[in-house]
């Protein structure tokens, strides 16, 4: 009497183990274009707020939560003058940081480009918070592919200061 139950349970278990660990449902696939459209509208709106503010000299603190070396994580203070990154300094040490680590994030327009790239690549997940007055991103969370580990980007942008 127990043998048929054991055989049935074993078959069900082996079938269950052959299923993909993570799968997208039809609903999730259908929502991607809607989220992309919403993210694109939000990006355009906030980019226009930033452009209207016409700020070319500022300082921001950027942190990058990534699976990368410590120097590439920050937090760092990035100073921008006339739209160009002029310095990147570690908050912890006060020492300059290799600018290559923050090349993609060195100015607010570059941060907008990171968001645009995620939209263009149809990232699995894109969550962005923007400053309500100036429109610059304050938090960027991107997961390009939910099936791949360690390719995510999570940036925080804080302490915005306009330089006179």
HELIX and SHEET records of a PDB file:
HELIX    1   1 UNK A    2  UNK A   17  1                                  16    
HELIX    2   2 UNK A   26  UNK A   53  1                                  28    
HELIX    3   3 UNK A   70  UNK A   72  5                                   3    
HELIX    4   4 UNK A   99  UNK A  105  5                                   7    
HELIX    5   5 UNK A  108  UNK A  120  1                                  13    
SHEET    1   A 6 UNK A  84  UNK A  90  0                                        
SHEET    2   A 6 UNK A  74  UNK A  81 -1                                        
SHEET    3   A 6 UNK A  58  UNK A  64 -1                                        
SHEET    4   A 6 UNK A 153  UNK A 162 -1                                        
SHEET    5   A 6 UNK A 137  UNK A 143 -1                                        
SHEET    6   A 6 UNK A 125  UNK A 130 -1                                        
END                                                                             
